[in-house]
């Protein structure tokens, strides 16, 4: 299946696949993200899954350090947002065999 990555013998879904599955099942729900904090070193993002009447059904947070990798030096906010979305989707049941997404495990 495309969007599933094996890491250390376990299968992890990418956030892109989780979003696709979520949208297919809940066309009238939404994903909202929010910048919690940002400075020269650390970015923290929050993601919320909202149902059709704007009730929060899942929440996820993620933190990225700009100095942790080359990609984070320019894209820490984007990486944190993707991870936060993946965690919020996991809270709603859109996960693989593990709560973490493939993206989070690879970046860990």
C-alpha positions, 0 to 999 in steps of 0.5 A, a space after each residue: 500500500 502506498 503511504 505505508 513505510 516499514 521502519 524497524 519492522 513496524 508499519 507506519 502510515 505517512 501523514 499524507 495517507 492519514 489525511 487522505 483516509 480522513 477526508 474520504 471518511 469525513 468530508 464535512 470535518 476539518 483540520 485546523 492548525 495553530 502556531 503555539 510558539 516560535 523563536 529562533 530555536 524552537 517551533 511548537 504547532 497545534 492541530 485540531 480535528 473538528 467535526 461538522 459542527 466544529 466540536 474538537 474530536 482530536 488534538 495533537 502538538 508537535 515541537 521542532 528544533 531548528 538546529 536538529 537537522 538541515 531541513 528544520 533549519 528552513 522548514 521547522 514550522 512545516 515539519 511541526 505542523 505535519 507532525 501535529 496533524 498526524 498526532 491529531 489524526 491518530 487521536 481520532 483513530 487514523 493511525 497505522 499500527 503505531 501512534 506516531 507517523 512515518 514522518 515522525 519516526 524518520 525525523 526522530 
